[in-house]
Amino acid sequence: MKTKEQTYIEAITEIEAIIKKIEDSDLNVDELGNDVKRASELINFCKSKLYATEENINKILENLN
């Protein structure tokens, strides 16, 4: 069974949930490291998506000229 690739919006939503947990102090020390690591992974994923989208848009615009 193929797993569904995470979308940019899903990643942003998960990052926001982690931030809210940290801000609300609903996070214990044992979870903190894992959640910060996950947030870092999600941020890198989002950056990668944004760069790829920018490249695709630039290619499309170049083809219009």
Secondary structure, 3 states (H helix, E strand, C coil): CCCCCCCHHHHHHHHHHHHHHHHCCCCCHHHHHHHHHHHHHHHHHHHHHHHHHHHHHHHHHHHHC
